């Protein structure tokens, strides 16, 4: 459509009809306008509003009495927030590391010219198509001590088998890791598989002639050449980790107690159910800071890379 | 330094036979070029020599050792690839020394070797750079450096110059030839460029459809091609193939051509023409066999002057190529640029058939010897 508009524009120029030219020039802008407005208002507008609210004493309804950094002080004095942040550290760290490791291994194994690769690839990638709510619910059943894996093992005759992480406040965060890894590692695999397919076959032959075994070839040559893929996967996974809300909501609902809260759940609870809009806004701003801390270096390197080319 | 023997090597992928029994044997220190159109199996043969692909049948011997089933790293060969295949995450120095590192050469020896290779190829100033920061020609040098560093028994070059621009290609060609003269190591080199093959090789194997059509020195292949394919493939501009009728004239066999007027040219190998009396054969004439009349050759055996109709002229500086038509076939002639040639005119040209070759019209095989 844009292309047609552009063609019409150039045709009008040749015919010397400036009225039609301006209309043709406007069409792309008109088409784009709703999206731009929606993005500016709904994303950046509300972002700014949240930032403003985080400096006010808003409770159930927004108020505009500015109290400086008081909400941030309260936030970091709040035990529940500290638990949520610690959980994010544990969950995010393990989730990213395990996903990367599994994804890379799956991709390498799938890249060995095996049979039925297409089918296997789809199977591994499929969890990504499911919402975190579904993943959370399914894993809630699986991990539930009274009717999940534990029950199955006991029925199989392992009477002493215990797998009750879901109800253990110290271990519950690892349940989140299991479910999230199950969902996202196939996606990482797809990213790396695409990367591996782009590796120059002659390079692998050269390594073979140089005397490198298969493990050395991957470790020293192929994987280092996939650095951009690592970087993209890292960015995508870390923002999935920081945004994680629905998984916790479905799998543990923050429990037992608030031991499996993540910052997003904290923010939701305070802003919308506990009438602490100011505190919720402050926690949202901290999360935004985390995302930006990952995104800005990424964008910087991407844009610099483009200029370099 | 090592000799290379390829014995009846066959390669099949399912039903398709890529290599149909290749036999090549070269001495230590020889520069062998495998040349042929794409899909002729030359790269497959190269990969089989390297051990990157298994052969279905036959044997490969390097330095008199049967390496048919050895892994690539045990064959002590190095290869330069068309895409250079440099390791993008390593610096030039690391690229060059990687093979040595894999063979557990101590660090100080590796560094000395990198320095030696860098000096030889004049890439000392590039050692700390990554491949992405190099130009095509520089990458080519690094790829050669990587092969040189291990001092292998044999080098394999897989179309190493195809990705370079024309000028650089000629430069690197000379460089490779110099390198071969200096090192004296056996080289097997794959190319589809017949000029590269002619200029570099000690021996050329011309391949087509998984078979070696002819194995010989560049001059043998140029002067004595075994069949129409080899004759047409080697040489630029290509050999002209002119249909000619075998006739008897003054008790000798000769060939009748249709230039501007019917012309009879003599032919050296009389015996070979005997069975073809009254039939048509294909006469192979290199462009330099049809020139402007040269007084010093006047009256020599196998030299005939004939009128031809000029269709197109292509001045090339050193020579002017004259395109004409003899016996319905398009023919390229190589003229001295001072000789007046003009499209549409009929001019006198001298045909020297002393080194002309004859082919059977149906089989494409060489008739004379």
Interface residues (C-beta under 8 A of the other chain):
Chain A: X200 X202 X203 X205 X206 X207 X208 X209 X210 X211 X212 X216 X220 X221 X224 X225 X227
Chain B: X47 X50 X52 X71 X72 X73 X77 X78 X79 X81 X82 X83 X85 X86 X87 X88 X89 X90 X98 X99 X102 X103 X146 X150 X158
